[in-house]
Amino acid sequence: MAEICDNGLLLRRIPYGDTSLIVHIITESHGRLSLMARGARRMKSPLRATLEPLYNMSLRWRPGRTGMGTLIEVERGQCLLPETHHMAGLEILSVASRLFRDGELHGYSELCAACRLLAERPADSGLMAAIWSLLETSGWLGDLDHCWICGGKSDAMRWSHGKLHCASCGNGHKVSLGLIRGMRGHMQSPQVYLPQQDLVTWRAIVQDMLQTHGLKPLSSCS
Ligand SMILES: [Zn+2]
């Protein structure tokens, strides 16, 4: 079968046999794929050093006749994030890995955009902006000006069970208009400052979202 080249980002590496890896990669034009990287854990394998998360990669692989394709070559490009943002970057990959499934054609540009949001902001608020953009892409976020249950508008909105709602429709984390303004502003520009308390609430909302949709929560150290 003819070989295929594409750009991609590494989502997961799973050891296979004594020396190989199965890699999950999100590619620019072929969506998410699983590929066999034969011998990639051998000391001398050129794949060993190149298969790192959070780097742009140019890939060449041979598609499988029936099952998984075989990775042939990887050229590692630039790192997407500064060293200080690496832990947060891994959190983004973990969320993206659950959102974009094998065989789906989208995900690459969304993941690149999320990494850019993180790279341009402090790691803590940048992580929230990045995950928020992925949740938006997945269609999980509604209009932040209205209650998602009754459609009403109020100054004292709440958040729980993956939804924004007014005080009469439920309870949960307090979501002030200032917080919503701050979140929107920070998504658009790293210069918009987000007070620490708002960042804490934003994080709680993100955790609630991930939990509601059955995704692994963010780790406490990121
Ligand atoms: Zn309501």
Residues whose N, C-alpha, C, O or C-beta is under 5 A from the ligand:
A	BS01	ZN	C147 I149 C150 G151 G152 H165 C166 C169
